[in-house]
Amino acid sequence: MDNTRPFTLSELPAVAGDVAARLIDAGFTEAPHLRQALALAEEAGEFVGAVRRHYGMARRTGSREDVEAELADVVITAFVTAHTMGIDLERAVGQKLGVVYTRGWREER
């Protein structure tokens, strides 16, 4: 990936393919679907921990930058997981948004 220019979210599917290939090259070949599902759960947990620290709900403090970095890890890992599992995440998110916007929203009181 070219780190000399700004990154755009539209590049995530291609980046996910590159990261998945690098994992395979590094020897992470056993049960890739399971590995990625577990990695996604792990990253989500790290994000929650960063949020807790940032908002004073943990024994030590944390920065907003930590929260941002951990959320970025969740997004990247979600795309790598989707790539590994053969899921078109852009299509899946688009379909899910179609469902989300048909749900009722909380009424004002």
Biopython code that builds the backbone (N, CA, C, O; Angstrom):
import numpy as np
from Bio.PDB.StructureBuilder import StructureBuilder

atoms = [
    (1, "MET", "N", (0.842, -1.189, 0.000)),
    (1, "MET", "CA", (0.000, 0.000, 0.000)),
    (1, "MET", "C", (0.880, 1.242, 0.000)),
    (1, "MET", "O", (1.925, 1.269, 0.650)),
    (2, "ASP", "N", (0.467, 2.247, -0.713)),
    (2, "ASP", "CA", (1.206, 3.502, -0.816)),
    (2, "ASP", "C", (0.861, 4.399, 0.368)),
    (2, "ASP", "O", (-0.229, 4.969, 0.423)),
    (3, "ASN", "N", (1.788, 4.522, 1.310)),
    (3, "ASN", "CA", (1.543, 5.348, 2.497)),
    (3, "ASN", "C", (1.929, 6.804, 2.290)),
    (3, "ASN", "O", (1.902, 7.584, 3.242)),
    (4, "THR", "N", (2.290, 7.192, 1.060)),
    (4, "THR", "CA", (2.697, 8.568, 0.802)),
    (4, "THR", "C", (1.530, 9.456, 0.422)),
    (4, "THR", "O", (1.702, 10.665, 0.270)),
    (5, "ARG", "N", (0.352, 8.885, 0.267)),
    (5, "ARG", "CA", (-0.830, 9.678, -0.090)),
    (5, "ARG", "C", (-1.949, 9.397, 0.911)),
    (5, "ARG", "O", (-1.905, 8.391, 1.619)),
    (6, "PRO", "N", (-2.943, 10.270, 0.976)),
    (6, "PRO", "CA", (-4.046, 10.048, 1.920)),
    (6, "PRO", "C", (-4.792, 8.755, 1.613)),
    (6, "PRO", "O", (-4.977, 8.388, 0.453)),
    (7, "PHE", "N", (-5.208, 8.087, 2.654)),
    (7, "PHE", "CA", (-5.977, 6.850, 2.551)),
    (7, "PHE", "C", (-7.455, 7.192, 2.438)),
    (7, "PHE", "O", (-7.919, 8.142, 3.068)),
    (8, "THR", "N", (-8.200, 6.428, 1.644)),
    (8, "THR", "CA", (-9.647, 6.594, 1.566)),
    (8, "THR", "C", (-10.318, 5.278, 1.949)),
    (8, "THR", "O", (-9.772, 4.201, 1.709)),
    (9, "LEU", "N", (-11.491, 5.373, 2.538)),
    (9, "LEU", "CA", (-12.214, 4.170, 2.963)),
    (9, "LEU", "C", (-12.573, 3.264, 1.787)),
    (9, "LEU", "O", (-12.747, 2.059, 1.967)),
    (10, "SER", "N", (-12.685, 3.821, 0.607)),
    (10, "SER", "CA", (-13.013, 2.991, -0.558)),
    (10, "SER", "C", (-11.903, 1.994, -0.874)),
    (10, "SER", "O", (-12.123, 1.038, -1.617)),
    (11, "GLU", "N", (-10.725, 2.206, -0.322)),
    (11, "GLU", "CA", (-9.598, 1.302, -0.534)),
    (11, "GLU", "C", (-9.629, 0.079, 0.385)),
    (11, "GLU", "O", (-8.853, -0.856, 0.189)),
    (12, "LEU", "N", (-10.515, 0.074, 1.381)),
    (12, "LEU", "CA", (-10.511, -1.001, 2.371)),
    (12, "LEU", "C", (-10.649, -2.408, 1.796)),
    (12, "LEU", "O", (-9.952, -3.306, 2.268)),
    (13, "PRO", "N", (-11.499, -2.652, 0.812)),
    (13, "PRO", "CA", (-11.552, -4.024, 0.278)),
    (13, "PRO", "C", (-10.207, -4.481, -0.285)),
    (13, "PRO", "O", (-9.797, -5.615, -0.037)),
    (14, "ALA", "N", (-9.522, -3.638, -1.025)),
    (14, "ALA", "CA", (-8.217, -4.009, -1.578)),
    (14, "ALA", "C", (-7.180, -4.163, -0.480)),
    (14, "ALA", "O", (-6.362, -5.082, -0.519)),
    (15, "VAL", "N", (-7.210, -3.279, 0.488)),
    (15, "VAL", "CA", (-6.279, -3.367, 1.610)),
    (15, "VAL", "C", (-6.520, -4.662, 2.378)),
    (15, "VAL", "O", (-5.569, -5.314, 2.808)),
    (16, "ALA", "N", (-7.778, -5.037, 2.553)),
    (16, "ALA", "CA", (-8.110, -6.276, 3.258)),
    (16, "ALA", "C", (-7.503, -7.478, 2.544)),
    (16, "ALA", "O", (-6.969, -8.384, 3.184)),
    (17, "GLY", "N", (-7.586, -7.482, 1.238)),
    (17, "GLY", "CA", (-6.971, -8.564, 0.472)),
    (17, "GLY", "C", (-5.472, -8.609, 0.666)),
    (17, "GLY", "O", (-4.891, -9.687, 0.783)),
    (18, "ASP", "N", (-4.840, -7.443, 0.701)),
    (18, "ASP", "CA", (-3.395, -7.371, 0.918)),
    (18, "ASP", "C", (-3.018, -7.870, 2.303)),
    (18, "ASP", "O", (-2.065, -8.637, 2.447)),
    (19, "VAL", "N", (-3.755, -7.444, 3.326)),
    (19, "VAL", "CA", (-3.477, -7.881, 4.696)),
    (19, "VAL", "C", (-3.682, -9.391, 4.816)),
    (19, "VAL", "O", (-2.870, -10.080, 5.433)),
    (20, "ALA", "N", (-4.765, -9.908, 4.229)),
    (20, "ALA", "CA", (-5.029, -11.354, 4.276)),
    (20, "ALA", "C", (-3.884, -12.123, 3.618)),
    (20, "ALA", "O", (-3.464, -13.160, 4.133)),
    (21, "ALA", "N", (-3.380, -11.634, 2.498)),
    (21, "ALA", "CA", (-2.263, -12.295, 1.820)),
    (21, "ALA", "C", (-1.004, -12.262, 2.683)),
    (21, "ALA", "O", (-0.257, -13.240, 2.734)),
    (22, "ARG", "N", (-0.772, -11.157, 3.348)),
    (22, "ARG", "CA", (0.400, -11.044, 4.225)),
    (22, "ARG", "C", (0.296, -11.996, 5.410)),
    (22, "ARG", "O", (1.303, -12.555, 5.844)),
    (23, "LEU", "N", (-0.907, -12.185, 5.937)),
    (23, "LEU", "CA", (-1.105, -13.154, 7.029)),
    (23, "LEU", "C", (-0.765, -14.564, 6.562)),
    (23, "LEU", "O", (-0.105, -15.320, 7.274)),
    (24, "ILE", "N", (-1.213, -14.907, 5.378)),
    (24, "ILE", "CA", (-0.899, -16.232, 4.818)),
    (24, "ILE", "C", (0.606, -16.365, 4.620)),
    (24, "ILE", "O", (1.192, -17.385, 4.984)),
    (25, "ASP", "N", (1.240, -15.334, 4.043)),
    (25, "ASP", "CA", (2.697, -15.358, 3.828)),
    (25, "ASP", "C", (3.460, -15.505, 5.138)),
    (25, "ASP", "O", (4.548, -16.081, 5.169)),
    (26, "ALA", "N", (2.880, -14.978, 6.227)),
    (26, "ALA", "CA", (3.531, -15.054, 7.539)),
    (26, "ALA", "C", (3.273, -16.393, 8.228)),
    (26, "ALA", "O", (3.759, -16.633, 9.333)),
    (27, "GLY", "N", (2.506, -17.264, 7.568)),
    (27, "GLY", "CA", (2.290, -18.598, 8.122)),
    (27, "GLY", "C", (0.985, -18.790, 8.861)),
    (27, "GLY", "O", (0.750, -19.856, 9.430)),
    (28, "PHE", "N", (0.136, -17.785, 8.865)),
    (28, "PHE", "CA", (-1.162, -17.907, 9.535)),
    (28, "PHE", "C", (-2.153, -18.546, 8.561)),
    (28, "PHE", "O", (-2.996, -17.867, 7.975)),
    (29, "THR", "N", (-2.032, -19.864, 8.402)),
    (29, "THR", "CA", (-2.834, -20.562, 7.403)),
    (29, "THR", "C", (-3.865, -21.505, 8.002)),
    (29, "THR", "O", (-4.770, -21.948, 7.294)),
    (30, "GLU", "N", (-3.755, -21.822, 9.275)),
    (30, "GLU", "CA", (-4.674, -22.776, 9.898)),
    (30, "GLU", "C", (-5.985, -22.095, 10.259)),
    (30, "GLU", "O", (-5.988, -21.070, 10.942)),
    (31, "ALA", "N", (-7.097, -22.657, 9.806)),
    (31, "ALA", "CA", (-8.456, -22.186, 10.126)),
    (31, "ALA", "C", (-8.597, -20.667, 9.965)),
    (31, "ALA", "O", (-8.921, -19.978, 10.932)),
    (32, "PRO", "N", (-8.359, -20.138, 8.764)),
    (32, "PRO", "CA", (-8.383, -18.687, 8.600)),
    (32, "PRO", "C", (-9.724, -18.044, 8.940)),
    (32, "PRO", "O", (-9.756, -16.925, 9.452)),
    (33, "HIS", "N", (-10.831, -18.735, 8.663)),
    (33, "HIS", "CA", (-12.140, -18.154, 8.985)),
    (33, "HIS", "C", (-12.296, -17.971, 10.489)),
    (33, "HIS", "O", (-12.724, -16.919, 10.963)),
    (34, "LEU", "N", (-11.941, -19.014, 11.226)),
    (34, "LEU", "CA", (-12.027, -18.956, 12.683)),
    (34, "LEU", "C", (-11.036, -17.932, 13.237)),
    (34, "LEU", "O", (-11.379, -17.142, 14.118)),
    (35, "ARG", "N", (-9.815, -17.948, 12.722)),
    (35, "ARG", "CA", (-8.788, -17.007, 13.179)),
    (35, "ARG", "C", (-9.283, -15.575, 13.044)),
    (35, "ARG", "O", (-9.138, -14.771, 13.964)),
    (36, "GLN", "N", (-9.863, -15.265, 11.900)),
    (36, "GLN", "CA", (-10.321, -13.896, 11.677)),
    (36, "GLN", "C", (-11.529, -13.541, 12.532)),
    (36, "GLN", "O", (-11.636, -12.414, 13.015)),
    (37, "ALA", "N", (-12.439, -14.491, 12.725)),
    (37, "ALA", "CA", (-13.590, -14.224, 13.594)),
    (37, "ALA", "C", (-13.126, -13.930, 15.019)),
    (37, "ALA", "O", (-13.634, -13.019, 15.671)),
    (38, "LEU", "N", (-12.164, -14.704, 15.489)),
    (38, "LEU", "CA", (-11.620, -14.474, 16.830)),
    (38, "LEU", "C", (-10.857, -13.158, 16.890)),
    (38, "LEU", "O", (-10.935, -12.440, 17.887)),
    (39, "ALA", "N", (-10.125, -12.840, 15.838)),
    (39, "ALA", "CA", (-9.382, -11.576, 15.801)),
    (39, "ALA", "C", (-10.341, -10.393, 15.857)),
    (39, "ALA", "O", (-10.057, -9.392, 16.515)),
    (40, "LEU", "N", (-11.479, -10.507, 15.167)),
    (40, "LEU", "CA", (-12.467, -9.427, 15.185)),
    (40, "LEU", "C", (-13.038, -9.239, 16.591)),
    (40, "LEU", "O", (-13.192, -8.110, 17.057)),
    (41, "ALA", "N", (-13.348, -10.337, 17.256)),
    (41, "ALA", "CA", (-13.848, -10.253, 18.626)),
    (41, "ALA", "C", (-12.802, -9.640, 19.549)),
    (41, "ALA", "O", (-13.126, -8.825, 20.413)),
    (42, "GLU", "N", (-11.550, -10.035, 19.362)),
    (42, "GLU", "CA", (-10.462, -9.488, 20.177)),
    (42, "GLU", "C", (-10.329, -7.984, 19.971)),
    (42, "GLU", "O", (-10.202, -7.228, 20.934)),
    (43, "GLU", "N", (-10.358, -7.558, 18.719)),
    (43, "GLU", "CA", (-10.237, -6.120, 18.440)),
    (43, "GLU", "C", (-11.414, -5.336, 19.012)),
    (43, "GLU", "O", (-11.239, -4.224, 19.510)),
    (44, "ALA", "N", (-12.613, -5.915, 18.941)),
    (44, "ALA", "CA", (-13.779, -5.251, 19.522)),
    (44, "ALA", "C", (-13.605, -5.089, 21.030)),
    (44, "ALA", "O", (-13.958, -4.053, 21.593)),
    (45, "GLY", "N", (-13.057, -6.120, 21.680)),
    (45, "GLY", "CA", (-12.794, -6.036, 23.111)),
    (45, "GLY", "C", (-11.761, -4.978, 23.440)),
    (45, "GLY", "O", (-11.902, -4.263, 24.432)),
    (46, "GLU", "N", (-10.725, -4.867, 22.622)),
    (46, "GLU", "CA", (-9.705, -3.839, 22.843)),
    (46, "GLU", "C", (-10.299, -2.441, 22.665)),
    (46, "GLU", "O", (-9.923, -1.509, 23.376)),
    (47, "PHE", "N", (-11.225, -2.298, 21.716)),
    (47, "PHE", "CA", (-11.912, -1.021, 21.525)),
    (47, "PHE", "C", (-12.731, -0.662, 22.768)),
    (47, "PHE", "O", (-12.685, 0.473, 23.243)),
    (48, "VAL", "N", (-13.472, -1.631, 23.285)),
    (48, "VAL", "CA", (-14.275, -1.397, 24.488)),
    (48, "VAL", "C", (-13.371, -0.995, 25.660)),
    (48, "VAL", "O", (-13.703, -0.083, 26.417)),
    (49, "GLY", "N", (-12.237, -1.672, 25.805)),
    (49, "GLY", "CA", (-11.298, -1.317, 26.867)),
    (49, "GLY", "C", (-10.787, 0.097, 26.722)),
    (49, "GLY", "O", (-10.659, 0.818, 27.712)),
    (50, "ALA", "N", (-10.489, 0.506, 25.487)),
    (50, "ALA", "CA", (-10.003, 1.872, 25.248)),
    (50, "ALA", "C", (-11.085, 2.896, 25.584)),
    (50, "ALA", "O", (-10.792, 3.952, 26.144)),
    (51, "VAL", "N", (-12.333, 2.582, 25.242)),
    (51, "VAL", "CA", (-13.451, 3.478, 25.568)),
    (51, "VAL", "C", (-13.592, 3.596, 27.084)),
    (51, "VAL", "O", (-13.748, 4.697, 27.611)),
    (52, "ARG", "N", (-13.538, 2.470, 27.779)),
    (52, "ARG", "CA", (-13.660, 2.492, 29.246)),
    (52, "ARG", "C", (-12.554, 3.352, 29.864)),
    (52, "ARG", "O", (-12.824, 4.165, 30.749)),
    (53, "ARG", "N", (-11.317, 3.178, 29.404)),
    (53, "ARG", "CA", (-10.207, 3.966, 29.948)),
    (53, "ARG", "C", (-10.392, 5.450, 29.651)),
    (53, "ARG", "O", (-10.164, 6.295, 30.516)),
    (54, "HIS", "N", (-10.805, 5.763, 28.434)),
    (54, "HIS", "CA", (-10.958, 7.165, 28.033)),
    (54, "HIS", "C", (-12.046, 7.875, 28.848)),
    (54, "HIS", "O", (-11.917, 9.055, 29.174)),
    (55, "TYR", "N", (-13.105, 7.152, 29.167)),
    (55, "TYR", "CA", (-14.210, 7.769, 29.901)),
    (55, "TYR", "C", (-14.157, 7.525, 31.411)),
    (55, "TYR", "O", (-15.158, 7.697, 32.106)),
    (56, "GLY", "N", (-12.989, 7.125, 31.914)),
    (56, "GLY", "CA", (-12.781, 7.007, 33.348)),
    (56, "GLY", "C", (-13.493, 5.841, 34.001)),
    (56, "GLY", "O", (-13.821, 5.902, 35.186)),
    (57, "MET", "N", (-13.734, 4.793, 33.259)),
    (57, "MET", "CA", (-14.448, 3.639, 33.795)),
    (57, "MET", "C", (-13.506, 2.456, 34.017)),
    (57, "MET", "O", (-13.956, 1.316, 34.135)),
    (58, "ALA", "N", (-12.217, 2.722, 34.073)),
    (58, "ALA", "CA", (-11.218, 1.670, 34.283)),
    (58, "ALA", "C", (-10.182, 2.173, 35.283)),
    (58, "ALA", "O", (-10.189, 3.348, 35.650)),
    (59, "ARG", "N", (-9.292, 1.284, 35.723)),
    (59, "ARG", "CA", (-8.285, 1.658, 36.723)),
    (59, "ARG", "C", (-7.272, 2.653, 36.185)),
    (59, "ARG", "O", (-6.731, 3.458, 36.943)),
    (60, "ARG", "N", (-7.009, 2.609, 34.892)),
    (60, "ARG", "CA", (-6.068, 3.576, 34.327)),
    (60, "ARG", "C", (-6.777, 4.389, 33.260)),
    (60, "ARG", "O", (-7.851, 4.010, 32.793)),
    (61, "THR", "N", (-6.188, 5.486, 32.881)),
    (61, "THR", "CA", (-6.802, 6.366, 31.896)),
    (61, "THR", "C", (-6.318, 6.023, 30.495)),
    (61, "THR", "O", (-5.353, 5.280, 30.316)),
    (62, "GLY", "N", (-6.993, 6.569, 29.529)),
    (62, "GLY", "CA", (-6.625, 6.364, 28.138)),
    (62, "GLY", "C", (-6.995, 7.584, 27.318)),
    (62, "GLY", "O", (-7.819, 8.403, 27.727)),
    (63, "SER", "N", (-6.381, 7.689, 26.174)),
    (63, "SER", "CA", (-6.593, 8.863, 25.330)),
    (63, "SER", "C", (-7.646, 8.616, 24.252)),
    (63, "SER", "O", (-8.006, 7.477, 23.957)),
    (64, "ARG", "N", (-8.116, 9.688, 23.689)),
    (64, "ARG", "CA", (-9.034, 9.586, 22.551)),
    (64, "ARG", "C", (-8.320, 8.933, 21.369)),
    (64, "ARG", "O", (-8.934, 8.200, 20.595)),
    (65, "GLU", "N", (-7.031, 9.201, 21.235)),
    (65, "GLU", "CA", (-6.250, 8.592, 20.151)),
    (65, "GLU", "C", (-6.253, 7.069, 20.274)),
    (65, "GLU", "O", (-6.304, 6.367, 19.265)),
    (66, "ASP", "N", (-6.199, 6.554, 21.509)),
    (66, "ASP", "CA", (-6.287, 5.102, 21.722)),
    (66, "ASP", "C", (-7.635, 4.566, 21.246)),
    (66, "ASP", "O", (-7.702, 3.510, 20.618)),
    (67, "VAL", "N", (-8.706, 5.299, 21.549)),
    (67, "VAL", "CA", (-10.050, 4.900, 21.127)),
    (67, "VAL", "C", (-10.111, 4.866, 19.600)),
    (67, "VAL", "O", (-10.617, 3.908, 19.014)),
    (68, "GLU", "N", (-9.598, 5.910, 18.967)),
    (68, "GLU", "CA", (-9.615, 5.978, 17.500)),
    (68, "GLU", "C", (-8.811, 4.835, 16.887)),
    (68, "GLU", "O", (-9.261, 4.204, 15.931)),
    (69, "ALA", "N", (-7.636, 4.569, 17.426)),
    (69, "ALA", "CA", (-6.781, 3.503, 16.888)),
    (69, "ALA", "C", (-7.442, 2.138, 17.033)),
    (69, "ALA", "O", (-7.375, 1.314, 16.121)),
    (70, "GLU", "N", (-8.076, 1.897, 18.170)),
    (70, "GLU", "CA", (-8.730, 0.601, 18.379)),
    (70, "GLU", "C", (-9.959, 0.448, 17.487)),
    (70, "GLU", "O", (-10.230, -0.648, 16.995)),
    (71, "LEU", "N", (-10.705, 1.530, 17.272)),
    (71, "LEU", "CA", (-11.850, 1.453, 16.360)),
    (71, "LEU", "C", (-11.360, 1.205, 14.935)),
    (71, "LEU", "O", (-11.986, 0.452, 14.189)),
    (72, "ALA", "N", (-10.262, 1.822, 14.557)),
    (72, "ALA", "CA", (-9.684, 1.562, 13.239)),
    (72, "ALA", "C", (-9.303, 0.092, 13.107)),
    (72, "ALA", "O", (-9.522, -0.515, 12.059)),
    (73, "ASP", "N", (-8.730, -0.486, 14.169)),
    (73, "ASP", "CA", (-8.407, -1.919, 14.154)),
    (73, "ASP", "C", (-9.651, -2.764, 13.927)),
    (73, "ASP", "O", (-9.602, -3.752, 13.193)),
    (74, "VAL", "N", (-10.770, -2.389, 14.548)),
    (74, "VAL", "CA", (-12.023, -3.135, 14.379)),
    (74, "VAL", "C", (-12.459, -3.084, 12.913)),
    (74, "VAL", "O", (-12.823, -4.108, 12.334)),
    (75, "VAL", "N", (-12.423, -1.903, 12.323)),
    (75, "VAL", "CA", (-12.866, -1.750, 10.934)),
    (75, "VAL", "C", (-11.963, -2.530, 9.983)),
    (75, "VAL", "O", (-12.448, -3.246, 9.106)),
    (76, "ILE", "N", (-10.649, -2.388, 10.158)),
    (76, "ILE", "CA", (-9.705, -3.105, 9.306)),
    (76, "ILE", "C", (-9.905, -4.610, 9.443)),
    (76, "ILE", "O", (-9.960, -5.330, 8.446)),
    (77, "THR", "N", (-10.012, -5.081, 10.684)),
    (77, "THR", "CA", (-10.169, -6.510, 10.921)),
    (77, "THR", "C", (-11.505, -7.009, 10.386)),
    (77, "THR", "O", (-11.591, -8.146, 9.924)),
    (78, "ALA", "N", (-12.542, -6.191, 10.439)),
    (78, "ALA", "CA", (-13.832, -6.585, 9.860)),
    (78, "ALA", "C", (-13.688, -6.790, 8.352)),
    (78, "ALA", "O", (-14.223, -7.754, 7.804)),
    (79, "PHE", "N", (-12.978, -5.899, 7.687)),
    (79, "PHE", "CA", (-12.791, -6.048, 6.251)),
    (79, "PHE", "C", (-11.920, -7.251, 5.913)),
    (79, "PHE", "O", (-12.192, -7.956, 4.941)),
    (80, "VAL", "N", (-10.872, -7.495, 6.709)),
    (80, "VAL", "CA", (-10.032, -8.672, 6.474)),
    (80, "VAL", "C", (-10.840, -9.947, 6.717)),
    (80, "VAL", "O", (-10.708, -10.915, 5.967)),
    (81, "THR", "N", (-11.667, -9.954, 7.749)),
    (81, "THR", "CA", (-12.520, -11.102, 8.035)),
    (81, "THR", "C", (-13.487, -11.348, 6.882)),
    (81, "THR", "O", (-13.661, -12.486, 6.444)),
    (82, "ALA", "N", (-14.106, -10.298, 6.398)),
    (82, "ALA", "CA", (-15.030, -10.432, 5.275)),
    (82, "ALA", "C", (-14.303, -10.983, 4.049)),
    (82, "ALA", "O", (-14.815, -11.869, 3.365)),
    (83, "HIS", "N", (-13.123, -10.464, 3.778)),
    (83, "HIS", "CA", (-12.339, -10.959, 2.636)),
    (83, "HIS", "C", (-12.044, -12.446, 2.796)),
    (83, "HIS", "O", (-12.219, -13.229, 1.862)),
    (84, "THR", "N", (-11.597, -12.824, 3.981)),
    (84, "THR", "CA", (-11.239, -14.212, 4.257)),
    (84, "THR", "C", (-12.440, -15.144, 4.101)),
    (84, "THR", "O", (-12.299, -16.284, 3.659)),
    (85, "MET", "N", (-13.618, -14.647, 4.467)),
    (85, "MET", "CA", (-14.829, -15.469, 4.408)),
    (85, "MET", "C", (-15.570, -15.338, 3.079)),
    (85, "MET", "O", (-16.620, -15.952, 2.888)),
    (86, "GLY", "N", (-15.026, -14.541, 2.163)),
    (86, "GLY", "CA", (-15.683, -14.374, 0.866)),
    (86, "GLY", "C", (-16.956, -13.559, 0.931)),
    (86, "GLY", "O", (-17.876, -13.774, 0.141)),
    (87, "ILE", "N", (-17.017, -12.630, 1.861)),
    (87, "ILE", "CA", (-18.193, -11.777, 2.028)),
    (87, "ILE", "C", (-17.907, -10.422, 1.396)),
    (87, "ILE", "O", (-16.874, -9.811, 1.671)),
    (88, "ASP", "N", (-18.821, -9.951, 0.551)),
    (88, "ASP", "CA", (-18.724, -8.604, -0.011)),
    (88, "ASP", "C", (-19.295, -7.658, 1.047)),
    (88, "ASP", "O", (-20.506, -7.445, 1.116)),
    (89, "LEU", "N", (-18.420, -7.102, 1.857)),
    (89, "LEU", "CA", (-18.865, -6.310, 2.999)),
    (89, "LEU", "C", (-19.578, -5.034, 2.567)),
    (89, "LEU", "O", (-20.528, -4.604, 3.222)),
    (90, "GLU", "N", (-19.133, -4.431, 1.483)),
    (90, "GLU", "CA", (-19.827, -3.229, 1.003)),
    (90, "GLU", "C", (-21.283, -3.551, 0.651)),
    (90, "GLU", "O", (-22.188, -2.796, 1.006)),
    (91, "ARG", "N", (-21.510, -4.667, -0.045)),
    (91, "ARG", "CA", (-22.863, -5.080, -0.399)),
    (91, "ARG", "C", (-23.661, -5.414, 0.855)),
    (91, "ARG", "O", (-24.814, -5.008, 0.995)),
    (92, "ALA", "N", (-23.029, -6.166, 1.773)),
    (92, "ALA", "CA", (-23.720, -6.575, 3.001)),
    (92, "ALA", "C", (-24.110, -5.363, 3.842)),
    (92, "ALA", "O", (-25.210, -5.314, 4.392)),
    (93, "VAL", "N", (-23.215, -4.391, 3.943)),
    (93, "VAL", "CA", (-23.524, -3.179, 4.715)),
    (93, "VAL", "C", (-24.655, -2.406, 4.033)),
    (93, "VAL", "O", (-25.560, -1.910, 4.705)),
    (94, "GLY", "N", (-24.607, -2.305, 2.722)),
    (94, "GLY", "CA", (-25.680, -1.623, 1.994)),
    (94, "GLY", "C", (-27.029, -2.277, 2.233)),
    (94, "GLY", "O", (-28.025, -1.592, 2.464)),
    (95, "GLN", "N", (-27.061, -3.603, 2.177)),
    (95, "GLN", "CA", (-28.305, -4.322, 2.438)),
    (95, "GLN", "C", (-28.770, -4.107, 3.871)),
    (95, "GLN", "O", (-29.957, -3.895, 4.120)),
    (96, "LYS", "N", (-27.840, -4.161, 4.806)),
    (96, "LYS", "CA", (-28.204, -3.990, 6.217)),
    (96, "LYS", "C", (-28.720, -2.580, 6.483)),
    (96, "LYS", "O", (-29.655, -2.393, 7.262)),
    (97, "LEU", "N", (-28.114, -1.590, 5.837)),
    (97, "LEU", "CA", (-28.608, -0.220, 6.002)),
    (97, "LEU", "C", (-30.040, -0.089, 5.506)),
    (97, "LEU", "O", (-30.823, 0.683, 6.059)),
    (98, "GLY", "N", (-30.384, -0.837, 4.468)),
    (98, "GLY", "CA", (-31.769, -0.850, 3.994)),
    (98, "GLY", "C", (-32.721, -1.324, 5.071)),
    (98, "GLY", "O", (-33.850, -0.842, 5.160)),
    (99, "VAL", "N", (-32.279, -2.263, 5.890)),
    (99, "VAL", "CA", (-33.082, -2.764, 7.010)),
    (99, "VAL", "C", (-33.091, -1.745, 8.147)),
    (99, "VAL", "O", (-34.140, -1.447, 8.718)),
    (100, "VAL", "N", (-31.913, -1.215, 8.469)),
    (100, "VAL", "CA", (-31.795, -0.267, 9.590)),
    (100, "VAL", "C", (-32.724, 0.928, 9.396)),
    (100, "VAL", "O", (-33.376, 1.369, 10.342)),
    (101, "TYR", "N", (-32.786, 1.451, 8.172)),
    (101, "TYR", "CA", (-33.596, 2.638, 7.936)),
    (101, "TYR", "C", (-35.087, 2.357, 7.846)),
    (101, "TYR", "O", (-35.883, 3.288, 7.726)),
    (102, "THR", "N", (-35.478, 1.090, 7.900)),
    (102, "THR", "CA", (-36.909, 0.782, 7.942)),
    (102, "THR", "C", (-37.383, 0.561, 9.373)),
    (102, "THR", "O", (-38.581, 0.421, 9.616)),
    (103, "ARG", "N", (-36.461, 0.529, 10.307)),
    (103, "ARG", "CA", (-36.823, 0.325, 11.713)),
    (103, "ARG", "C", (-37.409, 1.598, 12.286)),
    (103, "ARG", "O", (-37.141, 2.696, 11.799)),
    (104, "GLY", "N", (-38.203, 1.442, 13.314)),
    (104, "GLY", "CA", (-38.742, 2.606, 14.003)),
    (104, "GLY", "C", (-37.668, 3.245, 14.867)),
    (104, "GLY", "O", (-36.781, 2.561, 15.377)),
    (105, "TRP", "N", (-37.751, 4.527, 15.025)),
    (105, "TRP", "CA", (-36.803, 5.263, 15.867)),
    (105, "TRP", "C", (-37.525, 5.678, 17.124)),
    (105, "TRP", "O", (-38.755, 5.728, 17.152)),
    (106, "ARG", "N", (-36.787, 5.968, 18.141)),
    (106, "ARG", "CA", (-37.371, 6.353, 19.426)),
    (106, "ARG", "C", (-38.215, 7.624, 19.229)),
    (106, "ARG", "O", (-37.776, 8.592, 18.609)),
    (107, "GLU", "N", (-39.405, 7.587, 19.764)),
    (107, "GLU", "CA", (-40.272, 8.750, 19.676)),
    (107, "GLU", "C", (-39.835, 9.796, 20.675)),
    (107, "GLU", "O", (-39.355, 9.473, 21.762)),
    (108, "GLU", "N", (-40.007, 11.062, 20.297)),
    (108, "GLU", "CA", (-39.679, 12.150, 21.220)),
    (108, "GLU", "C", (-40.711, 12.182, 22.323)),
    (108, "GLU", "O", (-41.890, 11.895, 22.115)),
    (109, "ARG", "N", (-40.235, 12.540, 23.506)),
    (109, "ARG", "CA", (-41.135, 12.578, 24.667)),
    (109, "ARG", "C", (-41.599, 13.956, 24.940)),
    (109, "ARG", "O", (-42.362, 14.175, 25.880)),
]
sb = StructureBuilder()
sb.init_structure("model")
sb.init_model(0)
sb.init_chain("A")
sb.init_seg("    ")
for serial, (resi, resn, name, xyz) in enumerate(atoms, 1):
    if name == "N":
        sb.init_residue(resn, " ", resi, " ")
    sb.init_atom(name, np.array(xyz, "f"), 0.0, 1.0, " ", f" {name:<3s}", serial, name[0])
structure = sb.get_structure()
